[in-house]
Amino acid sequence: MWKSRILQSTIKMLIKLSNYDIIWNLSVDNNHCIDSKLRRQLFNNIKFKMSWFMINSERDGQLLVVDNFIHRLDRIRGSNHYYKCIDNCGGRAIYRENSNNAIMSKTHGHPSHGIQLAERGFRNKLKVRLF
């Protein structure tokens, strides 16, 4: 009982702070504690944003990086571009041209590619200096 009160007060505070970009994920376990009015208000007010950018691959393609996970283009359907993780895990991402944003559709089962991104950045700086 006290956990649901704390959770609801936290959500009310998040709704007040919803002017900022807040990433908020509700787990299935906690979802039953929140009344439907609060849940609706939370999801309408909070903007879900993930950090993403495009990088060039070594084979002249584009790679999508979402929250430090690297994805390779799988297919294009309309204005949606579907990407797969480079580690062949279950991780997937969708880039939408219309709204110019990227989302993760499936989660990854491994640590992020932060070290690989740093190595790629270092190699690109070396290439620029050499040429």
N, CA, C and O of each residue as an XYZ file, in Angstrom:
524
protein
N       0.814     -1.192      0.000
C       0.000      0.000      0.000
C       0.861      1.261      0.000
O       0.620      2.187     -0.775
N       1.857      1.290      0.866
C       2.703      2.482      0.939
C       3.539      2.647     -0.318
O       3.882      3.767     -0.694
N       3.874      1.518     -0.982
C       4.648      1.617     -2.223
C       3.833      2.302     -3.311
O       4.360      3.127     -4.057
N       2.557      1.965     -3.402
C       1.735      2.582     -4.446
C       1.548      4.077     -4.183
O       1.475      4.859     -5.131
N       1.467      4.490     -2.908
C       1.363      5.921     -2.601
C       2.630      6.659     -3.004
O       2.570      7.749     -3.572
N       3.780      6.055     -2.706
C       5.053      6.676     -3.086
C       5.152      6.771     -4.600
O       5.575      7.793     -5.139
N       4.760      5.699     -5.285
C       4.819      5.687     -6.741
C       3.899      6.753     -7.332
O       4.283      7.455     -8.268
N       2.685      6.876     -6.789
C       1.759      7.876     -7.318
C       2.237      9.294     -7.038
O       2.062     10.179     -7.875
N       2.838      9.525     -5.871
C       3.362     10.866     -5.592
C       4.544     11.185     -6.502
O       4.720     12.328     -6.922
N       5.359     10.162     -6.807
C       6.475     10.358     -7.732
C       5.954     10.707     -9.120
O       6.502     11.584     -9.789
N       4.912     10.034     -9.548
C       4.343     10.294    -10.871
C       3.735     11.689    -10.924
O       3.868     12.380    -11.933
N       3.064     12.117     -9.843
C       2.513     13.475     -9.818
C       3.624     14.509     -9.932
O       3.463     15.533    -10.596
N       4.756     14.235     -9.280
C       5.887     15.146     -9.361
C       6.450     15.161    -10.783
O       6.826     16.218    -11.290
N       6.507     13.988    -11.429
C       7.001     13.922    -12.804
C       6.080     14.677    -13.758
O       6.544     15.310    -14.706
N       4.785     14.610    -13.507
C       3.849     15.330    -14.361
C       4.086     16.832    -14.246
O       3.993     17.550    -15.242
N       4.390     17.314    -13.041
C       4.687     18.736    -12.865
C       5.965     19.125    -13.592
O       6.087     20.249    -14.080
N       6.926     18.194    -13.668
C       8.204     18.471    -14.317
C       8.201     18.114    -15.795
O       9.260     18.079    -16.421
N       7.030     17.848    -16.364
C       6.979     17.325    -17.726
C       7.390     18.333    -18.791
O       7.384     17.990    -19.973
N       7.742     19.548    -18.429
C       8.279     20.499    -19.405
C       9.637     20.029    -19.894
O      10.042     20.362    -21.008
N      10.336     19.273    -19.090
C      11.654     18.771    -19.439
C      11.509     17.439    -20.162
O      10.473     16.780    -20.073
N      12.552     17.056    -20.873
C      12.545     15.767    -21.557
C      12.886     14.690    -20.539
O      14.028     14.589    -20.091
N      11.903     13.895    -20.178
C      12.086     12.860    -19.165
C      11.839     11.516    -19.818
O      10.819     11.309    -20.476
N      12.769     10.615    -19.632
C      12.566      9.251    -20.104
C      12.016      8.466    -18.926
O      12.660      8.390    -17.880
N      10.850      7.889    -19.080
C      10.185      7.212    -17.976
C       9.624      5.892    -18.479
O       8.819      5.878    -19.410
N      10.029      4.810    -17.889
C       9.515      3.501    -18.268
C       8.801      2.903    -17.069
O       9.380      2.793    -15.989
N       7.565      2.522    -17.251
C       6.828      1.864    -16.187
C       6.943      0.365    -16.368
O       6.665     -0.159    -17.447
N       7.347     -0.318    -15.329
C       7.416     -1.767    -15.431
C       6.018     -2.340    -15.261
O       5.118     -1.682    -14.740
N       5.856     -3.563    -15.704
C       4.551     -4.212    -15.626
C       4.152     -4.404    -14.169
O       2.969     -4.330    -13.838
N       5.131     -4.652    -13.291
C       4.826     -4.867    -11.881
C       4.233     -3.619    -11.239
O       3.299     -3.715    -10.443
N       4.763     -2.458    -11.577
C       4.286     -1.221    -10.972
C       3.061     -0.665    -11.672
O       2.393      0.221    -11.141
N       2.763     -1.169    -12.845
C       1.683     -0.606    -13.647
C       0.323     -0.752    -12.968
O      -0.549      0.098    -13.148
N       0.134     -1.818    -12.193
C      -1.169     -2.034    -11.570
C      -1.427     -1.075    -10.411
O      -2.577     -0.907    -10.005
N      -0.381     -0.440     -9.867
C      -0.533      0.478     -8.733
C      -1.039      1.850     -9.158
O      -1.521      2.611     -8.319
N      -0.942      2.176    -10.423
C      -1.263      3.521    -10.888
C      -2.694      3.537    -11.400
O      -3.076      2.704    -12.221
N      -3.478      4.479    -10.918
C      -4.838      4.561    -11.428
C      -4.826      5.092    -12.859
O      -3.882      5.765    -13.274
N      -5.875      4.784    -13.601
C      -5.875      5.043    -15.045
C      -5.805      6.534    -15.372
O      -5.227      6.908    -16.392
N      -6.380      7.388    -14.530
C      -6.344      8.828    -14.794
C      -4.914      9.353    -14.733
O      -4.500     10.140    -15.584
N      -4.157      8.913    -13.721
C      -2.758      9.325    -13.600
C      -1.931      8.792    -14.756
O      -1.091      9.510    -15.299
N      -2.160      7.531    -15.141
C      -1.404      6.917    -16.230
C      -1.637      7.682    -17.526
O      -0.690      7.948    -18.266
N      -2.888      8.040    -17.810
C      -3.219      8.780    -19.021
C      -2.546     10.152    -19.015
O      -1.998     10.598    -20.023
N      -2.598     10.809    -17.860
C      -1.991     12.130    -17.735
C      -0.480     12.056    -17.908
O       0.126     12.931    -18.526
N       0.120     11.014    -17.361
C       1.571     10.839    -17.459
C       1.999     10.663    -18.905
O       2.917     11.342    -19.366
N       1.349      9.763    -19.625
C       1.771      9.479    -20.986
C       1.415     10.592    -21.957
O       2.036     10.696    -23.015
N       0.437     11.424    -21.634
C       0.111     12.552    -22.503
C       1.064     13.717    -22.312
O       1.322     14.462    -23.257
N       1.594     13.889    -21.103
C       2.404     15.066    -20.799
C       3.892     14.867    -21.025
O       4.586     15.805    -21.417
N       4.389     13.677    -20.788
C       5.835     13.474    -20.842
C       6.258     13.174    -22.271
O       5.635     12.361    -22.955
N       7.316     13.833    -22.715
C       7.849     13.608    -24.053
C       8.907     12.516    -23.959
O       9.869     12.649    -23.202
N       8.742     11.451    -24.711
C       9.721     10.376    -24.712
C      10.755     10.673    -25.781
O      10.429     10.707    -26.967
N      11.985     10.888    -25.377
C      13.042     11.170    -26.336
C      14.237     10.290    -26.040
O      14.574     10.042    -24.882
N      14.871      9.823    -27.098
C      16.101      9.061    -26.969
C      17.172      9.797    -27.749
O      16.897     10.442    -28.760
N      18.381      9.691    -27.267
C      19.471     10.320    -28.004
C      19.841      9.416    -29.173
O      20.059      8.218    -28.993
N      19.911      9.987    -30.362
C      20.249      9.207    -31.549
C      20.982     10.093    -32.539
O      20.839     11.316    -32.540
N      21.783      9.432    -33.395
C      22.467     10.122    -34.482
C      22.897      9.088    -35.505
O      22.906      7.889    -35.225
N      23.252      9.556    -36.691
C      23.701      8.687    -37.780
C      25.212      8.802    -37.917
O      25.781      9.880    -37.744
N      25.858      7.679    -38.231
C      27.287      7.686    -38.530
C      27.496      6.929    -39.830
O      26.646      6.137    -40.237
N      28.623      7.171    -40.479
C      28.955      6.458    -41.709
C      29.678      5.174    -41.359
O      30.548      5.153    -40.489
N      29.308      4.101    -42.047
C      29.996      2.832    -41.828
C      31.235      2.774    -42.706
O      31.446      3.640    -43.554
N      32.045      1.760    -42.501
C      33.267      1.614    -43.288
C      32.969      1.188    -44.721
O      33.828      1.304    -45.595
N      31.762      0.696    -44.964
C      31.375      0.258    -46.309
C      30.440      1.263    -46.982
O      29.602      0.876    -47.795
N      30.573      2.524    -46.658
C      29.793      3.605    -47.265
C      28.290      3.476    -47.034
O      27.496      3.855    -47.895
N      27.904      2.958    -45.909
C      26.492      2.916    -45.536
C      26.249      3.806    -44.334
O      27.177      4.407    -43.793
N      25.010      3.884    -43.926
C      24.665      4.675    -42.747
C      24.317      3.734    -41.603
O      23.604      2.749    -41.792
N      24.824      4.045    -40.418
C      24.493      3.311    -39.210
C      23.734      4.248    -38.281
O      24.052      5.432    -38.179
N      22.737      3.709    -37.612
C      21.952      4.482    -36.660
C      22.424      4.137    -35.251
O      22.515      2.964    -34.889
N      22.719      5.152    -34.470
C      23.127      4.953    -33.081
C      22.020      5.500    -32.192
O      21.720      6.693    -32.217
N      21.414      4.608    -31.401
C      20.353      4.997    -30.470
C      20.790      4.585    -29.075
O      20.974      3.398    -28.806
N      20.957      5.555    -28.185
C      21.390      5.318    -26.800
C      22.646      4.452    -26.739
O      22.718      3.510    -25.949
N      23.635      4.774    -27.575
C      24.936      4.090    -27.649
C      24.846      2.642    -28.125
O      25.758      1.861    -27.851
N      23.800      2.264    -28.815
C      23.706      0.971    -29.488
C      23.743      1.234    -30.990
O      23.017      2.095    -31.488
N      24.587      0.493    -31.718
C      24.759      0.700    -33.156
C      23.829     -0.245    -33.916
O      23.757     -1.436    -33.611
N      23.118      0.296    -34.905
C      22.167     -0.478    -35.704
C      22.483     -0.329    -37.187
O      22.907      0.735    -37.640
N      22.271     -1.414    -37.940
C      22.462     -1.455    -39.390
C      21.092     -1.491    -40.058
O      20.164     -2.105    -39.533
N      20.959     -0.836    -41.212
C      19.678     -0.765    -41.919
C      19.223     -2.156    -42.342
O      19.986     -2.913    -42.942
N      17.971     -2.484    -42.024
C      17.390     -3.772    -42.384
C      16.457     -3.614    -43.584
O      16.614     -4.311    -44.586
N      15.489     -2.703    -43.488
C      14.560     -2.474    -44.602
C      13.919     -1.098    -44.463
O      13.951     -0.473    -43.403
N      13.337     -0.651    -45.572
C      12.640      0.637    -45.599
C      11.222      0.383    -46.088
O      11.012     -0.235    -47.132
N      10.258      0.865    -45.323
C       8.856      0.762    -45.723
C       8.213      2.125    -45.545
O       7.982      2.577    -44.423
N       7.932      2.764    -46.646
C       7.361      4.111    -46.591
C       8.368      5.086    -46.012
O       9.493      5.200    -46.500
N       7.959      5.784    -44.975
C       8.876      6.734    -44.337
C       9.549      6.138    -43.105
O      10.283      6.835    -42.405
N       9.307      4.856    -42.832
C       9.937      4.187    -41.689
C      11.146      3.378    -42.141
O      11.067      2.600    -43.091
N      12.261      3.571    -41.452
C      13.474      2.807    -41.714
C      13.682      1.871    -40.525
O      13.747      2.325    -39.383
N      13.785      0.577    -40.787
C      13.933     -0.414    -39.729
C      15.395     -0.850    -39.652
O      16.003     -1.197    -40.665
N      15.945     -0.828    -38.449
C      17.354     -1.142    -38.224
C      17.491     -2.330    -37.285
O      16.678     -2.522    -36.380
N      18.560     -3.144    -37.520
C      18.913     -4.270    -36.654
C      20.200     -3.945    -35.921
O      21.020     -3.164    -36.405
N      20.373     -4.540    -34.767
C      21.608     -4.358    -34.005
C      22.762     -5.039    -34.740
O      22.562     -6.069    -35.385
N      23.967     -4.473    -34.648
C      25.115     -5.064    -35.338
C      25.598     -6.341    -34.657
O      26.367     -7.098    -35.250
N      25.159     -6.598    -33.417
C      25.551     -7.814    -32.703
C      24.591     -8.970    -32.933
O      24.733    -10.017    -32.301
N      23.620     -8.808    -33.821
C      22.625     -9.836    -34.124
C      21.877    -10.314    -32.887
O      21.545    -11.493    -32.774
N      21.616     -9.405    -31.967
C      20.757     -9.728    -30.830
C      19.325     -9.361    -31.231
O      19.063     -9.101    -32.405
N      18.434     -9.340    -30.306
C      17.045     -9.004    -30.619
C      16.781     -7.519    -30.736
O      15.649     -7.118    -31.005
N      17.801     -6.689    -30.541
C      17.613     -5.238    -30.522
C      17.239     -4.683    -31.884
O      17.882     -4.992    -32.888
N      16.202     -3.867    -31.917
C      15.730     -3.243    -33.145
C      15.454     -1.768    -32.888
O      15.146     -1.370    -31.764
N      15.565     -0.968    -33.931
C      15.261      0.462    -33.842
C      14.502      0.877    -35.093
O      14.663      0.289    -36.162
N      13.677      1.895    -34.940
C      12.892      2.430    -36.049
C      13.189      3.920    -36.160
O      13.084      4.661    -35.182
N      13.560      4.349    -37.366
C      13.762      5.772    -37.641
C      12.607      6.241    -38.507
O      12.346      5.663    -39.562
N      11.918      7.280    -38.072
C      10.776      7.814    -38.809
C      11.166      9.140    -39.442
O      11.489     10.103    -38.746
N      11.131      9.180    -40.771
C      11.513     10.401    -41.494
C      10.532     11.539    -41.257
O      10.938     12.696    -41.149
N       9.243     11.218    -41.175
C       8.227     12.269    -41.023
C       8.440     13.093    -39.763
O       8.408     14.323    -39.805
N       8.657     12.412    -38.641
C       8.821     13.134    -37.376
C      10.285     13.308    -37.007
O      10.594     13.916    -35.982
N      11.193     12.784    -37.830
C      12.638     12.918    -37.627
C      13.066     12.478    -36.224
O      13.774     13.201    -35.524
N      12.621     11.272    -35.823
C      13.054     10.730    -34.543
C      13.289      9.232    -34.661
O      12.845      8.595    -35.616
N      13.984      8.684    -33.692
C      14.288      7.260    -33.669
C      13.835      6.684    -32.341
O      13.955      7.327    -31.298
N      13.310      5.457    -32.387
C      12.890      4.781    -31.168
C      13.431      3.364    -31.169
O      13.743      2.807    -32.222
N      13.540      2.789    -29.984
C      13.929      1.385    -29.858
C      12.648      0.568    -29.801
O      11.786      0.823    -28.960
N      12.517     -0.410    -30.684
C      11.312     -1.224    -30.666
C      11.516     -2.502    -29.867
O      10.555     -3.044    -29.322
N      12.744     -2.993    -29.788
C      13.057     -4.173    -28.975
C      14.343     -3.899    -28.214
O      15.219     -3.181    -28.695
N      14.448     -4.472    -27.035
C      15.601     -4.202    -26.175
C      16.787     -5.080    -26.543
O      16.644     -6.101    -27.217
N      17.953     -4.663    -26.090
C      19.191     -5.384    -26.340
C      19.521     -6.278    -25.156
O      19.130     -5.994    -24.023
N      20.240     -7.357    -25.425
C      20.650     -8.273    -24.364
C      22.134     -8.202    -24.094
O      22.721     -9.187    -23.647
N      22.754     -7.077    -24.350
C      24.201     -6.928    -24.174
C      24.505     -5.484    -23.794
O      23.642     -4.616    -23.923
N      25.735     -5.216    -23.320
C      26.099     -3.826    -22.982
C      26.139     -2.942    -24.228
O      26.201     -3.441    -25.352
N      26.104     -1.646    -24.020
C      26.089     -0.711    -25.149
C      27.430     -0.714    -25.886
O      28.418     -1.268    -25.404
N      27.443     -0.087    -27.057
C      28.626     -0.050    -27.918
C      29.459      1.207    -27.693
O      30.026      1.743    -28.645
N      29.542      1.678    -26.474
C      30.262      2.913    -26.178
C      31.723      2.870    -26.577
O      32.240      3.845    -27.122
N      32.404      1.755    -26.316
C      33.829      1.626    -26.649
C      34.015      1.600    -28.163
O      34.926      2.243    -28.686
N      33.159      0.862    -28.870
C      33.255      0.811    -30.332
C      33.014      2.187    -30.948
O      33.662      2.548    -31.931
N      32.090      2.951    -30.381
C      31.839      4.305    -30.890
C      33.047      5.203    -30.675
O      33.380      6.016    -31.537
N      33.707      5.060    -29.525
C      34.911      5.855    -29.259
C      36.023      5.482    -30.235
O      36.735      6.356    -30.729
N      36.176      4.175    -30.518
C      37.192      3.729    -31.479
C      36.904      4.274    -32.874
O      37.817      4.722    -33.568
N      35.637      4.237    -33.287
C      35.272      4.764    -34.609
C      35.563      6.256    -34.699
O      36.069      6.731    -35.716
N      35.247      6.992    -33.648
C      35.524      8.425    -33.640
C      37.006      8.714    -33.736
O      37.415      9.638    -34.439
N      37.822      7.930    -33.033
C      39.273      8.108    -33.079
C      39.809      7.816    -34.475
O      40.646      8.558    -34.988
N      39.323      6.723    -35.097
C      39.761      6.378    -36.456
C      39.365      7.457    -37.458
O      40.143      7.795    -38.350
N      38.161      7.996    -37.313
C      37.724      9.058    -38.231
C      38.569     10.313    -38.084
O      38.857     10.983    -39.076
N      38.972     10.643    -36.856
C      39.846     11.801    -36.651
C      41.199     11.571    -37.298
O      41.771     12.494    -37.879
N      41.724     10.338    -37.206
C      43.003     10.020    -37.847
C      42.899     10.137    -39.362
O      43.812     10.655    -40.006
N      41.800      9.663    -39.937
C      41.611      9.744    -41.384
C      41.575     11.193    -41.849
O      42.150     11.536    -42.882
N      40.902     12.037    -41.087
C      40.811     13.453    -41.451
C      42.188     14.099    -41.409
O      42.519     14.898    -42.286
N      42.987     13.771    -40.415
C      44.313     14.371    -40.291
C      45.265     13.866    -41.370
O      46.135     14.610    -41.822
N      45.111     12.611    -41.786
C      46.006     12.056    -42.803
C      45.705     12.618    -44.187
O      46.612     12.779    -45.003
N      44.450     12.912    -44.453
C      44.093     13.372    -45.797
C      43.893     14.816    -45.794
O      43.585     15.399    -46.833
